[in-house]
Amino acid sequence: MGVPTVTAARIYKGQQDGKRFGEETIFNMEQLPNVGLSKTFCQDSQVADSACSASAYLCGTLANIATIGLTSNVLFRDCIGQQNKSNHVSSVLAWAQGQGMSTGIVTTTRVTHATPSANYAHIADRDWENDKMVKDSGKNSEDCDDIAEQLIFGDVGSRINVILGGGRREMTPNTVLDVESNLPGLRTDGKNLIESWLQTKNPQSAKYVWNKEQLLSLDKFNTDYLLGLFSYTHMDFVADANTTADPSLSEMTKVAIDILSKNPKGYFLFVEDHAHHGNLAQKAFLEVIAMDEAVLTAMRTTFEEETLLIVSADHSHVMTISGYPPRGNPILGFAGISDVDGLPYTTISYGNGAGYKHPGPNGDRYDLTNDPLFDINYTQMTGLPMTAQEETHGGEDVSIYSRGPWAHLLTGVNHQSIIPHVIAYAACLDIPGKANLKGAHCSLSYGVEQSPVSYFNGTLPPSPTV
């Protein structure tokens, strides 16, 4: 969701929709009235990974790369540091729970993946999604609780009302075969965390689902807790998904909002998807379009006067749009011919990744002329070779689109860690261990039919420590 990705996906959508050119297309997220930028560096890294960046925009503090929900005192794989609760930082989701709000997570990744886990976990290695991964790194899994355990048994994770995404393998023991893939779970401690989750909830109001039919036929009015795991690992990309068996991001978002919005005290919902690492640009564009459809769902099911809606990214990627192709040129096509070697080059390319094409026998640049540029699995050309799925992130700022109470505070150029503080200020949330940042608007009383429109005209809140 870096700026080049949003731009290219916008053009792609327009061309797929039969627009005259494509460039004139407008995403739903781009119609949100406030736009700003977010810096994306980590405490110890110029370019962020999803763990430290999610810790920034969910917990409000800069963390070290590959760590989640911890202060910068904890380095990668520091199990002792992870155990020390003074190194734990809480998330805006936890702050919302503290105010009696309902909370939810919707993702197409594993629900224990780096980004969603920043809502509830404190982990010194983002890959510690199950006990086996902790043991494989030479650590004691009894000392360092894995992410899945923290989701099911943790103070914050266990209270999340709606959890939808992939990753059944992190929840089930290696003696249990997956319901779809027939592959064994990854846990070596014998724990079935899906069963544990059900055992800790009221069976009358808690439901577990693993396919689209079960999700969409759910009695949402009588469901207060929902765990939906729709894949053995990450959910399939839009281009590969079985739409009969797998719910879309938009469908999951709608179910989550319907359940969470029953709470008169309000709710916090986190929604995400992912792509790009395999240099599969067309699939990445389809994921952006899917996210934009989820944004539209959120726009249609909430009111601007009472719900703060934020769309952003944890980081960019090294995809670029280059050359001087004519207006309306297929975004996945050739941009032109090099005036050095006379060979064509594409509009979309990557700085690095698996799409590197080795030079010809004479060291000449690879000739793309006969490549299937529009195949859904085509890997775009990269400048630097990397192993499969290892295209790196980009370090530039990413956009923040927003609407709703106090959304104007997210305009301009912001530290990524300011985002949860703005959410807390808008929603009148207490932040444990922090000074009271609540504004005058938090003491106002509104009737059920009234909207807090005065939020929009408030003064700036005190600046939290970044």
Steps between C-alpha positions, in 0.01 A plus 500: 500500500784737427414790270627326181293190582183700558558694176567190290209308654271794431599501132469120484149511646391766255633305204337179626172690541513619140581864569624695201852528642515379859692785659175687572380231743439595865517253788250517784783563745611796291160663560564523873536873570832501687837387365837495671830314498651258748872440557572128523845444654568276802705578809798312356419478130472756223249278316225342707370148515136433585576419865663822611279716279180338630631559851536868406152560361319271745701547822631853449868429549799415284623141534798311363465314173323160520371566854138563591333681788827561684709803581827558317680357804422155358712381210417226252451160670561641847283251690594641841410851385168371370420347839557830681159669508660840542605463136143438382309773321122490463304556179214727410290183483586435865419861589159456335439185702583700813211735418255213459504512119471190284807417292575306184769391255437421133788391277581285199831402661535257787338661803834445675700677229711804582248774428183372669694366799615851595146548626543246778849341517838577657760297310873526437483318165210547260549142378416355843143432388494153661702315763702308239639822356610608847676167557658501154668831582660344807268657756280340768137520389392484865685823567402681181132458424442485124266739320215250461500429874494871572200538270299226671614535863641852524334781694426690179477221242248296696264798515495577127142456384557432129806325354481423126784391270727206425748287692338187639841333498624724782207394718499123462741222607705298252280200579194670347448525123359820358136491391581625148866447416532170689837624627594462867497794738833645608467496877721253687354565847184300429278805546198554276446871545179504299347263754651703783339816364159331487539364853561847641191653339125472552382246238177695457674816382839381367544338159788349304475488120744391228322568170295767327164326533538469876605864529219649293229283657605604848240636743684827555241637741570220747876478439730696730822308432603369159813311393523439126807325354456449128835354397782275616744792460438840337171529314537483123553818303189631327624365167530147640213490748212256485220753535253227587702378796688814609342828612628824352665770708189712453270221617711441810503873571121521478447207738749648746336843499154346543613309810717770655259789445247344736705638787362845599847595627643463151769283345847485348549293183829428323485385134793408274619300201840455332688424177812602296783288646504263203520780237148404391380849418164404350407300811612790717276741309203267552574500874493880506165491321372250757613728782326792333177298486536434873545874551177559309325249725625690804391832349151368430451343842627788715421869538769758443384705800562219748757258355866572434605307188872481418661332198878471491788256461773373726762555229555522127662255256765545232259505208533792261316655203744614233545617143275720289219271383211676324179578687291184537789266430441165678660544840645147483633552147812645345584862571745541214829398340837565658713741297809310620434137407184528287309257723157567652440576867177484701320778682497296824823364644651428840828601659563141614337160535436166337412654163862564406567386141857387441688665211553331167813303410685818400405685816227691318187597689228235504259544207142531631346504152333159520423495873132444601469841663128468570506153653371515857814322628751703301785634712603849398862582423720593795833676513652278770455123540349370825361160596130424452261703717786717623442829322576762761290780637545859392596774743302798373205661677154351447165674470241538775142544379241580768158633584299549817553662839845659528616350170652837411775429755644242259574748222853618428806283559476285812705257700328163457480466876270802526210313336375304805527811717271686261256208512514504880443876510204479262342206684577635851707196593725478804858390425647299788806664648459817295384847592133570440477632145124530491358820358200703603285306257528192723291661775208571267184291514314399185160347458453181302372691198760777519831509320814649654553741211688740725791253489593641161563850633714411800844629578811287469565252781826505699779329310586155641861393530613332177 
